[in-house]
Amino acid sequence: MATVVDLITYPVKGCAGTSVDSTHLTPAGLAHDRSFMVVSVDGVYRTQRRDPRLALVRPTVSADGSRLTLASAEPESGHGALHLDVTTSAPRRDVDLFGATYRGIDQGDEAAAWLTDLLGTPSRLVRVPPEHDRKTDGLTPGTSGYADSSAVHVLSRASLAHLHTRMAERGAPPLAMDRFRPNIVIDSLPEGCQGEDWGAEPHAEDRIRRATIGAAELGYTKLAVRCAVTLVDQKAGARGGPEPLRTLAGYRRFSGGGVVFGAKFAVVRPGKLSVGDEVAVEAWGDAET
């Protein structure tokens, strides 16, 4: 059977993720996932596409969401950890995410100064307001915080292993799973996608339409179209070479544009998730092409 082998939440959009043994899956994804976002002084979202040093920010948030800590992967540079009391009562401001306007709650000048110094460009930190009512598109409707689109990104180790085989044929070394920033990593999926015939079929996650994991249920929305963020070394906070996009372009081109790797899901039923939970697929479909 397929099981969850890693759960990763990204409290601040574009920054480093935190692996957890268990968490609650909310309607907007893993608890606190992409509930904060770094923006320019004009409110435009920052992303590793343009600001790869975001990967050096290591955020952690308290269970109740009231405290946020920002730490740097470069402590020797003088960027000590910053501990913030999260505010949800400050005035709202407009923020831009892929050209769409949402609302954000500014987290103050101290957070802004810390991020500005680390990133080398004027920045602010905002939080999703409690009244945030974003609707996400795809096959299954849902919501999310400041994620690119749907609430949950699922990727299997089998898919990554297959990519590594393809890259090795080109003489390229393997890449860490964190290049793809998944929320739920699973160990394998059923070969042939029927019955109890479990194996290590790459990209079978593309065909899941409904799945129960722990106490929660997910519904497929779309394939995950990959971008230049996958070129960023998440430990160094700097863009590397052309992989994995060069290899993915050879076998994972999507008719809708770009290359795809992994699948996105909406939350159909919230509930607790834990590493080791079985992935029980309730419905399969044909992979989009």
N, C-alpha and C positions, 0 to 999 in steps of 0.2 A: 504494500500500500504506500501511497505517497504521504509524506508528513511535512510539516513546517519545520525548517531547520534554522531559520533566522527571521526575526521581526525587527524592522528598523523604522524608527520614527525620525522625522526631520522637523524639529520645532520651528526653526527659522528657514524659510524658503531659500534654497541655494547654498545653505551652510551644511556642515557635516551632520551625518546621522548618528543616532544612538541606538545600539542593539539592546533589546529588552527580552527577558525570559517570558513575560506575559504582559498583556495590556488589554484595555477595553477598546473594542472597535465601535466608534461612534458613527452617526450618519455621515459625518464629514471625513471619516478615515480613522487611522490609529490615533489614540488619544494625543492631542496637542500637535498632530502632524500639520506642518505648514500653517500654524496659527499665527506666526509672526513673519514679517517680510522686511527686508532692507530696501529702502527706496532712495532716490535722489531727493534733493531739497525741493524739487518740483513734484515729487510724489510718484515718479516713474520707477517701476520695479527694477531691482538689480538682479543679475543672473550671472552664473559662471561663464556664460557665453561671452560676456564682455568683461566680467570681473572675476577671474578664476581664483583670486585670493579669498573669495567667500568660503572656499573649501577649508581654509585654515581656521575658521570660526567653529568652535566646538560648543554648541549650546546644550544646556540641560534645563529641564523645567520640572518644578515640583509636581507631585501627583495631583494636587488641586489646582495647578496652573497659576498660583499666586506669586511664585518666585521664579525668576529666570536668571540663569548664570551663563555668561559669555566668557569662554576661555579661548586662548590662542594656542595653535599648534607650534608657535614660535615664542615660548615664554622667555627665552634668552634675549629676545628683542626688546624686552621691557613691557610687553603687553600683559599685565597681570589680569587675573580673573575679575570680572565685573559682576556683582550681584545686584539684581534689580527687583524691586517690588512692582509687580505688573499692575498697571492701571487699566480699568475698563470704564472709568467714569470721566476721563478727560474728553475734551471736544473731539468730534470726528472730523476727518479731513478726507478729501478725494485722493484716491491712489489709482494709478494706471497699471493694469496687468494685461499685456498683449493687446493694448488699445481699448480694452473695456474698462469702464470706471466703476470702482467699488469704494467702500468706505474703510478707513483705518483709524486706529487710536494711537496717536503718537506717544512713545514711551519715554520721552524726555531728552534733555540736553546731554546728560551723562552718557547714555547709550549712544547718542548721535556722535559725541566726541570720540568715544572708544572705537566705534566702527569707522569713522572718518580717518582716524590715525592708522588703523590696521589696513584699510583698503586703499588709502592714499587718494581718496576722492570724497567730497562732501556727501554725507549719507545720514539718513534718519531710520529709526526702527518703528514699525507700526504693528499693531495687533488687530486681528479680526474682531469686529464688534460682536457682542452677544446676539444682536439682531441680524447678523449676516444671513442673507437668504439666497445665496448664489445657487443657480440651477446648472447642472452639467449635462452635456449632450451625450449622444451615443445610443447603443441599442437599449440599455437600461438607464432610465433617468435617475439622477441622484443629486448630491450636493458635495461641495468640498470647501476647504478654507482658501488658502492662496496657492494650492497646487496648480500645475499647468492646466490640468483638465479634471479627469475623474479622481475619486478619492483614494483608490488603492492601486498600486502597481505590483503585479505578480510576475515573478521570473523563476524558472527552474534551473537547477544545476545542470541538467541534461542539455539545455539550450546553450549555456555558457561553454560546456565541454565541447559541443559540436562547433561552436565558433572558434574555440582554441585549435581544434583540428584543422579547420580551414585556414586559420592564421599561420599555423605551423607550416602548411604547404607553401606559404609565401615567405617563410623564414622569419616570421614575426613572433615574438615571445607572448605568453599568455598575459591577460590583464585581470586585475582584481574585480570581484563582483561589484564593488562600490562604484566603479565607473558608470554603472547603469542605474544606481540609486533606487533599487526596489524597496517596497515596503514588506512584502512577504516573499521569502525564498523557500522553494520546495525542493525535495530531494530527487523526485522523479515523477513521471506521469504514466498512465496506463498505455502500454503499447497496443495499438489498434483501437484504443479508447472504448473498450467494451468489456463488460463482465469484470472478472477478477484478474485479468491478464495484465499484470503490472510490469512495466519495464522502464527503460530510460529513453523514451522517444523525445527527441528535441522538438521544441516549439508546440508541443501538445497543448500548452496553456492557451494558445491561440484559439482552440476549439471549445474550451469550457464556456458554457452559457450560464449555468447555475452551479454553485458549489457551497457546501456547508463546511465550515472550519470551526471547531470548538462549538461555541454557542451562537456563532454568527453565520450569516448567509451573504454571499456575494453574487452579483449579477454582472455579466460581461457588458462592457460598453464599447471598446474599440481596441485596436492594436496600438502599441506604444511606438510612435514615430520618433526616431532618434535624431539628436542634433549634436552641435559641437561640444556640449557639456561632456559627452563621452570621451572627448579627446583630452580632458583635464585630468592630470594625475591628482587624485584626491588627497594624497599625503603631502605633496609638494605645493599644491595650490598654483600649478602652472600648466599650461598646455603642452602636451607631448607631441608625438608624431601623428601620422594619418590614421592610425588604428584606434578603434575598430571600424570606423566608417568605411575605410577603403575595402576591407574584406566583406563587410555587410552589403556593400553596394553590388557585390558580385553574385549574391544569392538571396538577398532579402529586400529587393526593391518592391515597393507597394504601388499599386495602380493609382492610388489617391495622391501619390507624391512622397518622395523621401524613402528612407529605409526603416524597417520595423524590427523590434526586438523586445519581446515581452508583451504583456497584455494589461489593459486597464479595466478596473471593475468599480461598480457602484455598490454601496452598502444597502442590501435589501432588508437585512435584520441585524441590528447591533447586538453585541455580546462579547464575552471574554474570549481572547485568543491566547494561546500559549505555544511556545516551542515544543514540538513533539505531537501537536494535534494532527489528527488524520485529516487529509483533504478528501472529502466525500463529494464526488462530482455527481450532481443530480441530473444534469442535462448537457448534451454535447451538440455542437453544430459544425458546419463547414468553416474552415479557416478563410478569412477574408484574403483576397489576393490583390 
